[in-house]
Amino acid sequence: MNVQMTGPYSNDIWDPVETWSRDQIEEFQLSALKKQLAHVEAKSAYYGKIFKQTGFAAADFKSFEDLRRLPITRKADYVAG
């Protein structure tokens, strides 16, 4: 989904995104998160290693439920990294 704003959508709504259904919002969020996960997997040595250790691949990301396979990142993890 590509969103470009050129001005008010109407007198009451600035951006058509404000009128999206829950399904459209979820589709947009999933797409954006998948792109971010792919970027992190490719560019971060730390997260690349974590993804491999857990058997997670950004290309296989299909739903928010898939995030349960990733460990929580704690402050100590950032400090150690």
C-alpha positions in Angstrom: 0.0 0.0 0.0 1.5 3.3 -1.0 0.2 6.4 0.8 0.8 9.9 -0.6 -0.8 13.0 0.8 -1.4 15.9 -1.5 -3.8 17.9 0.6 -7.0 17.4 2.6 -9.1 14.4 1.6 -12.2 16.3 2.5 -13.3 19.1 4.8 -13.6 16.6 7.7 -10.8 14.1 6.9 -7.2 15.1 6.2 -5.9 11.8 5.0 -7.9 8.9 3.5 -5.9 6.5 5.8 -8.3 7.8 8.5 -11.1 5.9 6.7 -9.3 2.6 6.4 -11.0 -0.6 7.6 -9.3 -2.7 10.3 -8.2 -5.1 7.6 -6.6 -2.3 5.6 -4.7 -1.1 8.6 -3.5 -4.6 9.5 -2.4 -5.2 5.9 -0.4 -1.9 6.0 1.1 -2.7 9.4 2.1 -6.2 8.3 3.7 -5.0 5.1 5.7 -2.2 6.9 6.8 -4.6 9.7 7.9 -7.3 7.2 10.0 -4.7 5.4 11.6 -3.6 8.7 12.3 -7.1 9.8 14.0 -7.8 6.4 16.1 -4.7 6.8 17.1 -5.6 10.4 17.9 -9.2 9.4 20.1 -8.0 6.5 21.8 -5.1 8.2 22.2 -5.9 11.9 24.8 -8.5 12.9 23.1 -8.9 16.3 19.5 -9.5 15.0 20.8 -11.5 12.1 22.3 -13.9 14.7 19.2 -13.9 16.8 17.0 -14.6 13.8 19.2 -17.6 12.9 19.3 -18.9 16.4 15.5 -18.9 16.6 14.9 -20.2 13.1 13.1 -16.9 12.2 13.3 -15.5 8.7 11.8 -12.2 7.7 10.7 -13.7 4.4 8.5 -16.2 6.2 6.8 -13.5 8.3 3.1 -13.8 7.6 1.2 -12.6 10.7 1.7 -10.8 14.0 1.5 -14.3 15.6 5.0 -15.0 14.0 6.5 -12.4 16.3 6.0 -14.8 19.2 9.0 -16.8 17.8 11.4 -13.9 18.6 12.9 -13.4 22.0 12.2 -10.2 23.9 15.1 -7.7 23.6 16.1 -6.5 27.0 18.3 -3.6 28.1 21.1 -6.0 29.0 21.0 -7.2 25.4 21.6 -3.7 24.1 24.4 -3.1 26.6 26.1 -6.4 25.6 25.7 -5.6 21.9 
